[in-house]
Amino acid sequence: MTSPSMDPDPDDTTGLEPGGGVPPGETPPAEGSTSEAGPREPRGNAPAWRSKLPLVLILVVVLAVAALFVAMVVSLLGN
């Protein structure tokens, strides 16, 4: 059993011109642009350590991985 199509029949749809075009006045107005955005919100003043913490954590991880590779090379050359 097939269900009927949920799409409207273009022949019965009001506001369409022959061929499927929409006449002027039937389209919605254009949306506002980003220049019409709301009021500007002030930036928060985060402590200096909080802005540097991710960089320090990444640096620690990179140095730990580099030390691991150096230890692996030293152990391979030592055998």
N, C-alpha and C positions, 0 to 999 in steps of 0.2 A: 504494500500500500504506500503510495507516495503522498507526501504532504504538499499542500499548495504553497507557492512561492510567497515569501513574506515581503518581497520587493513590490512597490506599487507599479502598476501598469503605466508606462510613460504616456500612453494615449489618454489616460484618465487624470493625469497629474495637472493641476491648475498652475498657471504661471509659466509654463514652458512654451517656447515657440516651436514651430515645426523644425525638426532636426535636433532638438534637445537644448537649444540656447535659452538663456534667461534674459528677459527684457529689462531695460534699465528701470530702477525703482523696485525691483523684486529682490535684489541682492541686499544682504545686510550691510550696514556701514562698516567702513574699515576699522580695524582695531587700533588702539592707541599705540604709539611707539614707546621705546624705552626712555626717550627724553621726557616723557610725561609720567615718569615714575614718581612714587610717593616721596615724602620728605627724607632727606639724607640722615642716616643714623650715625651717631658718633662711634668712633672706634674705641674698643675697650683698651685700657692700659694694662697689658699683661706684664707680670714681673719679667725682668731681663733673663733670669735663669730658665723660665718656662719656654721662651723662644729659642734658647740655645740648647736645651735638653735633647731634642730629637737629633740634632747634629752631633752632639757628643755621644749619644747612644749608637748612632750609625758608625761613627769613627771607632768606637770600642769594638763593635762587631767585626768591622773590616780588619782591624789590627789582630783580633783573635783568629780570624780565618787565615790571615797572612802568616801568623806564628805557627798555626797548624801545618800549613804547607811547608814552611821552612823546616819544621820538625820532621815531617815525612821525608823530605829530600835528604836531610842529615842522616836519618835512620836507613834510607836506601843506599846512600853512599858509604855508610859505615860497615855494611855487610860485605 
